[in-house]
């Protein structure tokens, strides 16, 4: 695991954008796994800037999003389709046919989930997966006790997640109860994973994910099993890490470390 501690949300976002740009510069047809939520907004803003000002090219990029609410049509302002279009896709030159987001309105969820898994494989697998983390340690919508081997499927949202989402909907009964989400097992097959976290509210989840036991009670802890994971954190999100001095010492000395 590589732990990068930054001083601000902007620095965290720029560091992540640099990783994406480095990948696209060496592999212009890379497959990216993308997340929604407030955390990656700064990353998406920076990628848009790089596209507009520095010519970062998305014309061959393929994307797969982690999740979508069941029952929300693409045009719904709270759908992840809408979110991705507004916050990234409509501002860059990615061909629409290269974008994959789980369908919240398919008539056959089981078949759709299988198709999504197959499609990731057909595209050569995910080169770089971007993740956020929930306050309860979830990645994508893999709520606590999700199987660490899980695949793309329908997941019942935790009561806390439903409560947290209520503010975005007019009536409590409109808040989605289910999501379609990549599984932990699906995520672990990405070649590289970058988890972003900022703010105090994420500090317990980050500490549990990096330094706690591998447990389905914190599905992000499964990332400890992955050979190529980078956590990019701001100082608040990193504040409960017991080994913080060690991570910072490594960060400061990294250029001097032996290269294989
Ligand atoms: C979103 C997703 C979620 C979020 C997590 C953090 O696609 O998969 O796991 O990454 O809930 O959300 P924010 O970033 O809003 O704190």
Boltz pocket constraint, residues with backbone or C-beta under 6 A from the ligand:
constraints:
  - pocket:
      binder: B
      contacts: [[A, 34], [A, 35], [A, 36], [A, 37], [A, 38], [A, 39], [A, 40], [A, 66], [A, 67], [A, 131], [A, 132], [A, 133], [A, 134], [A, 135], [A, 138], [A, 139], [A, 140], [A, 141]]
      max_distance: 6.0
